Amino acid sequence: MAHQRLDTIWTRTFILLCAAQLLGYAQHFMLAPVLPLFLTQLGAPPVVVGIVLACFAVTSVVVRPLVGHWADRWSEAGVMISGLLFQAVSIFLCFIPFVPATALANGLRGIGWAGLNTGGYSLLALISPEKKRGAASGLYSGVQSSAQIFFPPFALWLLYASFGGYRLVFVVTAIFSIAGALTGWAMASSVPRPAKVSRTNEKTDWWREIFHFVEPEIFLPSLLLLWLNLSLPAITNFIILYAKELGIGNFAAYFVVIGATSMLGRPLLGRLSDRIGRPRSIAAGFALQVVALVLITVMASLMGVIVCGAIYMLGNAIGSSTTLALAVERADPQRRGKQMATFSVAYPLSYGVGSLITGSAIDIAGYIGMFLLLAAIQAAGLLFAVGRGAKL
């Protein structure tokens, strides 16, 4: 097993891990365009849509320390499987056509998301070859983001089909999550079991470990990932409402293109970060996102919006895969679950805060003002990344 880890990324464990992540992310990306439409149909304004989407982030962030502790003390694979099953069950609350019920479902889904990502990132750190962590991180995050290619358009097709509707979409997302759990179960037997170092204060200080939120080794890549993804809800969730305002039809093509861009970009750009260095890769990610957010304010056609979305996703691809590689490099093997839980907090936290910022900015300044505000936030991130280059 050790020799295999040093020589190749493509082990059975890695392939099944990627498959489970793809199925888990399928639910998330199917709901990305559907939940805003569902909430709008229920009468929710953009700011309420942002609040409901943020419920997903709140629970996901709050339970991460407990989930990370659980992964270290029990099983990384078991945590991931449990998260997938929790995702599948929670979505059925959306069958109640009531905004608070959808908020509760999204909040419970965030708990499942915490398990899916904490377990998955911990497994990635455990099995990825030391000299190929950038490539492994790029491939792994590329598989996750590949769910953007087919599943949002597939969800919209199910939604508008003569036999479809919101309930059918919700049922299908649950099926994907259950399939992901079964894949994780098939993978669990091939996961290596490294020896755990015993600690004399483990029994007395277990509660301190659970509620220890900041992991110094992982803090900087976590902060950068958070910053990079603050504007992501505008591109993946609220963009469909913006398209409706512009009168753009056939918008499913947008999700296909940005999904393909992210899927192809992450493995290639993750490998590039091994060559050109982490600081340059992260700076490039911020710069591309700024360009896309500024350009989209002058676009009024489907093709123009697609081009801006593709530029944005290239920036997000290189930035996200590079920060993941940094986290994998810095993770302490004896606290891998806890530290990767800290790192994985960045995504739901950015999703929640970004959704609130985006929804509120639309209500106050409209869509153009919202995009310009997010561009300014990403420009500040670029300056921060350049200034902290030596720390990367």
Backbone torsions as a table, in degrees:
resi	resn	phi	psi	omega
1	MET	NA	-42.7	-177.8
2	ALA	-63.5	-43.3	180.0
3	HIS	-61.9	-38.5	-179.5
4	GLN	-64.6	-39.5	-179.2
5	ARG	-64.5	-36.1	-178.3
6	LEU	-71.8	-30.6	-169.6
7	ASP	-96.4	-30.4	-171.3
8	THR	-145.0	150.0	173.3
9	ILE	-83.0	-34.7	-166.9
10	TRP	-82.2	69.2	171.9
11	THR	-92.4	165.8	176.4
12	ARG	-59.4	-40.6	-178.7
13	THR	-62.4	-44.8	-178.6
14	PHE	-64.3	-42.0	-178.8
15	ILE	-64.3	-45.3	179.6
16	LEU	-68.6	-35.4	175.8
17	LEU	-61.0	-45.4	178.8
18	CYS	-63.5	-39.0	179.3
19	ALA	-64.4	-42.5	178.5
20	ALA	-64.1	-40.1	178.4
21	GLN	-65.4	-40.4	178.2
22	LEU	-58.9	-44.7	-179.0
23	LEU	-69.1	-37.0	177.0
24	GLY	-67.3	-40.1	179.5
25	TYR	-73.5	-20.3	177.0
26	ALA	-58.3	-43.1	178.5
27	GLN	-61.2	-46.7	-177.1
28	HIS	-59.4	-45.6	-175.9
29	PHE	-79.0	-24.1	171.7
30	MET	-67.0	-36.4	-178.3
31	LEU	-81.1	-15.4	-177.3
32	ALA	-55.8	-49.6	176.5
33	PRO	-85.3	-22.7	-171.8
34	VAL	-80.2	-41.9	-177.9
35	LEU	-61.6	-44.7	176.0
36	PRO	-59.6	-39.6	178.2
37	LEU	-66.8	-41.6	179.1
38	PHE	-61.6	-45.1	-179.7
39	LEU	-68.0	-38.1	177.4
40	THR	-63.7	-39.0	177.0
41	GLN	-63.5	-32.5	178.2
42	LEU	-78.0	-3.2	176.7
43	GLY	99.3	10.7	-178.3
44	ALA	-80.8	131.6	173.4
45	PRO	-75.5	169.9	-177.6
46	PRO	-54.1	-38.9	-178.3
47	VAL	-66.0	-35.9	176.8
48	VAL	-70.6	-37.7	174.6
49	VAL	-57.0	-44.1	178.3
50	GLY	-61.8	-39.4	179.5
51	ILE	-66.1	-44.1	179.7
52	VAL	-63.3	-42.6	177.5
53	LEU	-63.7	-34.6	179.9
54	ALA	-69.0	-24.9	177.2
55	CYS	-57.0	-36.4	176.6
56	PHE	-57.8	-41.9	-177.0
57	ALA	-73.7	-39.3	-175.4
58	VAL	-59.0	-52.1	-178.5
59	THR	-67.5	-37.5	-179.2
60	SER	-63.0	-39.2	179.7
61	VAL	-72.2	-44.4	-174.5
62	VAL	-62.5	-38.4	-175.1
63	VAL	-87.8	-5.1	-176.1
64	ARG	-58.0	-45.7	-179.9
65	PRO	-59.0	-41.2	178.5
66	LEU	-65.5	-42.8	-180.0
67	VAL	-65.4	-40.5	177.9
68	GLY	-63.9	-42.0	176.2
69	HIS	-61.6	-41.1	178.9
70	TRP	-62.2	-41.5	179.4
71	ALA	-63.9	-39.8	179.5
72	ASP	-68.9	-37.3	-173.1
73	ARG	-92.1	-22.6	-177.2
74	TRP	-114.8	-84.9	-173.3
75	SER	-160.8	126.6	176.6
76	GLU	-62.9	-43.4	179.7
77	ALA	-65.9	-40.0	179.2
78	GLY	-63.0	-38.1	177.6
79	VAL	-64.6	-42.0	179.5
80	MET	-65.0	-43.9	-179.7
81	ILE	-63.5	-43.5	179.2
82	SER	-61.3	-39.8	178.5
83	GLY	-62.7	-41.3	178.7
84	LEU	-63.6	-42.2	179.6
85	LEU	-67.1	-36.6	178.4
86	PHE	-65.9	-38.8	175.2
87	GLN	-58.1	-44.9	-175.8
88	ALA	-62.9	-42.4	-176.1
89	VAL	-72.5	-42.3	-171.2
90	SER	-65.6	-28.8	-174.2
91	ILE	-66.3	-20.2	-177.5
92	PHE	-70.0	-14.2	173.2
93	LEU	-65.1	-20.9	178.2
94	CYS	-69.8	-9.6	175.1
95	PHE	-67.9	-16.5	176.1
96	ILE	-87.0	113.4	-174.5
97	PRO	-77.5	69.0	-174.1
98	PHE	-146.5	129.7	-175.1
99	VAL	-56.2	-46.5	178.2
100	PRO	-60.2	-32.9	177.9
101	ALA	-66.3	-39.3	177.0
102	THR	-66.6	-38.0	176.9
103	ALA	-62.5	-42.5	178.0
104	LEU	-64.3	-43.9	178.7
105	ALA	-60.1	-43.1	-179.0
106	ASN	-68.1	-35.9	176.8
107	GLY	-65.9	-44.6	177.4
108	LEU	-65.2	-35.4	177.5
109	ARG	-62.6	-30.9	177.7
110	GLY	-63.7	-32.7	176.4
111	ILE	-64.6	-44.0	176.1
112	GLY	-62.5	-38.1	178.4
113	TRP	-62.1	-37.9	177.9
114	ALA	-60.9	-44.0	178.6
115	GLY	-66.0	-43.1	179.8
116	LEU	-58.1	-47.0	-174.5
117	ASN	-81.4	-40.4	178.8
118	THR	-62.8	-48.0	177.7
119	GLY	-62.5	-41.9	-178.1
120	GLY	-66.1	-46.8	179.8
121	TYR	-65.4	-37.6	177.8
122	SER	-63.4	-41.6	177.2
123	LEU	-64.7	-40.0	178.3
124	LEU	-60.9	-45.3	179.2
125	ALA	-63.9	-32.3	-179.3
126	LEU	-71.9	-39.3	-169.4
127	ILE	-105.4	-11.3	-174.9
128	SER	-75.5	138.1	178.9
129	PRO	-63.8	139.9	-173.9
130	GLU	-58.3	-40.6	-175.5
131	LYS	-86.4	-1.9	-177.9
132	LYS	-127.0	31.2	-175.7
133	ARG	-69.7	-34.3	175.9
134	GLY	-63.7	-45.1	178.9
135	ALA	-65.6	-43.3	179.9
136	ALA	-64.1	-41.3	178.7
137	SER	-65.1	-39.3	178.1
138	GLY	-65.0	-43.4	178.2
139	LEU	-64.2	-44.0	-178.6
140	TYR	-62.2	-51.6	-179.7
141	SER	-69.9	-26.1	175.3
142	GLY	-67.2	-39.6	176.1
143	VAL	-63.9	-43.4	177.6
144	GLN	-57.4	-49.3	-175.9
145	SER	-74.2	-17.1	178.8
146	SER	-63.8	-19.2	176.2
147	ALA	-60.8	-21.2	178.1
148	GLN	-69.3	-18.9	-174.2
149	ILE	-71.4	-53.6	-172.0
150	PHE	-103.2	-30.9	-168.1
151	PHE	-75.7	-38.7	173.4
152	PRO	-62.6	-46.1	175.1
153	PRO	-62.3	-38.1	178.0
154	PHE	-62.0	-41.3	178.4
155	ALA	-64.2	-41.7	179.3
156	LEU	-67.1	-36.4	176.8
157	TRP	-63.7	-45.6	177.5
158	LEU	-62.0	-37.2	-177.5
159	LEU	-64.9	-43.7	-173.4
160	TYR	-97.1	-3.4	178.8
161	ALA	-66.4	155.6	-178.2
162	SER	-61.2	-29.1	-179.2
163	PHE	-97.9	0.4	-170.3
164	GLY	-97.7	-157.5	-178.4
165	GLY	144.0	178.3	-176.9
166	TYR	-61.8	-40.8	-177.2
167	ARG	-63.6	-38.5	178.1
168	LEU	-64.1	-41.1	177.6
169	VAL	-59.3	-44.9	-178.6
170	PHE	-63.3	-41.2	179.4
171	VAL	-64.0	-43.8	-178.9
172	VAL	-63.7	-39.2	178.4
173	THR	-63.4	-36.9	177.4
174	ALA	-64.5	-39.2	179.2
175	ILE	-62.6	-42.1	178.2
176	PHE	-61.1	-42.7	-179.3
177	SER	-65.0	-40.0	177.7
178	ILE	-64.5	-41.3	177.1
179	ALA	-61.9	-37.2	176.6
180	GLY	-64.0	-39.9	177.6
181	ALA	-63.1	-41.1	178.2
182	LEU	-64.7	-38.2	176.8
183	THR	-64.4	-42.6	176.8
184	GLY	-61.9	-37.9	177.2
185	TRP	-63.6	-39.7	178.3
186	ALA	-66.6	-29.1	-179.0
187	MET	-79.2	-29.2	-166.8
188	ALA	-56.3	-36.8	-176.0
189	SER	-67.8	-21.3	-177.7
190	SER	-97.3	2.8	179.7
191	VAL	-75.8	127.8	178.3
192	PRO	-64.5	150.1	-178.4
193	ARG	-115.0	87.6	179.2
194	PRO	-68.2	149.7	179.6
195	ALA	-67.9	137.8	178.1
196	LYS	-91.8	138.5	177.0
197	VAL	-84.4	124.2	179.7
198	SER	-75.0	148.3	-178.7
199	ARG	-128.2	131.9	-174.9
200	THR	-67.0	-28.6	-177.7
201	ASN	-96.0	13.0	-174.5
202	GLU	-60.4	-40.7	-176.1
203	LYS	-72.7	-34.6	-176.3
204	THR	-83.1	-27.2	-172.7
205	ASP	-112.3	19.3	-177.5
206	TRP	-60.3	-38.7	-177.5
207	TRP	-69.1	-31.8	176.6
208	ARG	-66.2	-37.7	179.0
209	GLU	-64.3	-41.7	-178.6
210	ILE	-63.7	-42.1	-174.4
211	PHE	-97.4	16.7	173.8
212	HIS	-88.9	100.6	-168.8
213	PHE	-82.3	-32.5	-171.7
214	VAL	-101.3	121.8	175.2
215	GLU	-107.6	108.3	-171.8
216	PRO	-55.4	-38.2	-177.6
217	GLU	-65.2	-27.0	-172.8
218	ILE	-105.4	-6.5	-170.6
219	PHE	-61.7	-47.4	-175.9
220	LEU	-64.6	-50.3	176.2
221	PRO	-61.5	-32.2	177.8
222	SER	-65.7	-44.0	179.0
223	LEU	-62.2	-42.1	-179.6
224	LEU	-66.8	-39.9	177.4
225	LEU	-64.1	-41.9	176.8
226	LEU	-57.1	-48.6	-178.2
227	TRP	-63.2	-43.6	-179.2
228	LEU	-60.5	-34.4	-172.1
229	ASN	-98.1	2.3	180.0
230	LEU	-58.8	-34.5	-177.5
231	SER	-92.1	-2.4	-175.7
232	LEU	-61.6	-39.8	178.7
233	PRO	-57.8	-30.0	177.9
234	ALA	-65.0	-32.4	-175.8
235	ILE	-88.5	-28.7	-174.8
236	THR	-107.0	-25.4	-176.7
237	ASN	-112.5	-60.0	-174.2
238	PHE	-74.7	-14.6	-177.1
239	ILE	-61.5	-30.9	-179.0
240	ILE	-70.9	-30.8	174.5
241	LEU	-71.5	-36.5	176.3
242	TYR	-64.4	-40.5	178.7
243	ALA	-63.4	-39.2	177.1
244	LYS	-63.1	-39.0	178.0
245	GLU	-64.5	-37.4	179.2
246	LEU	-78.8	-11.5	-178.0
247	GLY	78.0	25.3	-179.7
248	ILE	-85.0	126.9	177.1
249	GLY	-102.3	176.8	178.5
250	ASN	52.5	45.0	-170.8
251	PHE	-78.4	-6.2	179.0
252	ALA	-59.1	-31.1	179.9
253	ALA	-59.6	-32.0	179.3
254	TYR	-59.0	-46.8	-177.2
255	PHE	-68.1	-32.8	176.3
256	VAL	-62.9	-45.9	-176.4
257	VAL	-68.2	-46.8	-177.8
258	ILE	-69.2	-32.0	176.1
259	GLY	-66.1	-44.2	178.7
260	ALA	-64.1	-40.2	179.0
261	THR	-61.0	-45.8	-179.4
262	SER	-67.4	-42.5	-178.4
263	MET	-62.8	-45.4	-178.1
264	LEU	-77.0	-33.6	-175.6
265	GLY	-72.0	-38.0	-173.6
266	ARG	-63.9	-48.5	177.9
267	PRO	-62.9	-43.4	-178.1
268	LEU	-67.5	-44.9	-177.5
269	LEU	-76.4	-29.2	173.4
270	GLY	-62.9	-41.1	176.3
271	ARG	-66.3	-36.4	178.3
272	LEU	-62.4	-35.9	-178.9
273	SER	-66.1	-24.6	174.6
274	ASP	-66.9	-25.4	-174.8
275	ARG	-96.4	-45.3	-174.5
276	ILE	-93.5	-9.6	178.1
277	GLY	101.1	151.8	-177.9
278	ARG	-67.2	-42.7	-177.5
279	PRO	-59.2	-45.4	-179.4
280	ARG	-65.5	-38.1	-179.3
281	SER	-64.5	-44.5	-178.9
282	ILE	-67.6	-41.5	177.2
283	ALA	-60.9	-41.1	178.3
284	ALA	-62.8	-37.7	178.5
285	GLY	-61.3	-48.6	178.0
286	PHE	-61.4	-43.0	-176.4
287	ALA	-62.6	-43.6	179.5
288	LEU	-64.6	-37.5	178.9
289	GLN	-66.7	-39.3	177.1
290	VAL	-60.8	-46.8	179.9
291	VAL	-58.2	-45.9	-177.5
292	ALA	-64.7	-42.3	-177.5
293	LEU	-68.8	-31.3	176.4
294	VAL	-75.6	-44.2	-177.7
295	LEU	-64.5	-33.9	-175.3
296	ILE	-65.9	-20.5	-179.5
297	THR	-70.4	-16.7	-179.1
298	VAL	-110.3	8.2	-179.7
299	MET	-98.8	137.9	179.3
300	ALA	-131.3	8.5	-178.8
301	SER	-120.0	161.7	178.4
302	LEU	-59.5	-45.5	-178.0
303	MET	-63.3	-41.0	179.4
304	GLY	-63.2	-43.7	179.0
305	VAL	-65.8	-38.4	178.2
306	ILE	-62.2	-44.4	-180.0
307	VAL	-60.9	-44.7	179.2
308	CYS	-64.2	-40.4	177.5
309	GLY	-62.8	-39.0	179.3
310	ALA	-66.7	-41.4	177.3
311	ILE	-62.1	-43.8	179.1
312	TYR	-59.7	-46.2	-176.1
313	MET	-69.0	-28.0	172.9
314	LEU	-63.2	-44.9	177.8
315	GLY	-63.7	-42.8	179.3
316	ASN	-65.8	-34.9	-179.4
317	ALA	-64.6	-49.9	-177.9
318	ILE	-69.6	-36.9	179.8
319	GLY	-69.2	-45.2	-177.1
320	SER	-68.2	-43.4	-179.5
321	SER	-66.9	-33.0	179.3
322	THR	-71.5	-42.1	178.2
323	THR	-66.0	-34.5	176.1
324	LEU	-64.6	-42.4	177.8
325	ALA	-61.8	-39.5	176.6
326	LEU	-60.6	-44.3	-179.0
327	ALA	-65.0	-42.5	178.9
328	VAL	-62.2	-40.2	179.3
329	GLU	-64.7	-36.5	-172.5
330	ARG	-91.4	-12.2	-173.5
331	ALA	-66.6	132.8	174.4
332	ASP	-74.7	122.4	-177.5
333	PRO	-55.3	-28.8	-178.2
334	GLN	-85.2	-9.8	177.7
335	ARG	-130.1	30.2	-173.1
336	ARG	-59.6	-46.5	-178.9
337	GLY	-61.7	-46.5	-178.6
338	LYS	-64.4	-43.9	-176.8
339	GLN	-71.5	-38.7	177.1
340	MET	-71.4	-26.1	172.2
341	ALA	-65.0	-42.6	176.7
342	THR	-59.9	-44.5	179.7
343	PHE	-63.4	-43.6	-175.4
344	SER	-72.1	-12.5	173.5
345	VAL	-60.2	-30.7	-173.4
346	ALA	-59.1	-36.8	-176.9
347	TYR	-68.7	-54.7	179.8
348	PRO	-65.9	-32.4	178.7
349	LEU	-64.9	-42.7	177.7
350	SER	-67.2	-35.2	178.7
351	TYR	-64.7	-43.5	-179.9
352	GLY	-69.8	-50.8	179.8
353	VAL	-64.3	-41.8	179.2
354	GLY	-63.5	-38.2	177.8
355	SER	-65.0	-41.4	178.1
356	LEU	-65.4	-44.3	178.5
357	ILE	-62.3	-45.4	-176.9
358	THR	-65.1	-50.1	-179.5
359	GLY	-61.6	-42.2	179.6
360	SER	-67.5	-40.7	-179.5
361	ALA	-65.1	-36.0	177.9
362	ILE	-64.1	-43.8	179.7
363	ASP	-63.3	-35.7	-175.2
364	ILE	-87.8	-45.5	-170.3
365	ALA	-121.5	2.0	-178.1
366	GLY	79.5	178.3	-176.1
367	TYR	-67.7	-38.4	-179.6
368	ILE	-64.3	-46.8	178.2
369	GLY	-61.0	-36.6	178.8
370	MET	-63.5	-46.3	-179.5
371	PHE	-63.8	-39.1	179.7
372	LEU	-67.8	-38.6	176.6
373	LEU	-61.9	-44.9	179.5
374	LEU	-65.7	-35.0	176.1
375	ALA	-62.2	-39.5	178.7
376	ALA	-65.7	-39.2	178.2
377	ILE	-63.5	-42.6	179.0
378	GLN	-70.0	-31.8	175.7
379	ALA	-64.8	-38.6	175.4
380	ALA	-63.8	-37.6	175.9
381	GLY	-63.0	-39.0	177.1
382	LEU	-60.4	-45.1	179.6
383	LEU	-63.7	-40.1	178.8
384	PHE	-63.7	-45.6	-178.9
385	ALA	-62.8	-40.0	178.6
386	VAL	-66.0	-41.4	-178.9
387	GLY	-69.1	-27.9	-178.3
388	ARG	-101.0	15.9	-176.1
389	GLY	-52.5	-39.2	-177.5
390	ALA	-65.1	-29.2	-179.1
391	LYS	-76.3	-13.3	-178.1
392	LEU	-91.3	NA	NA
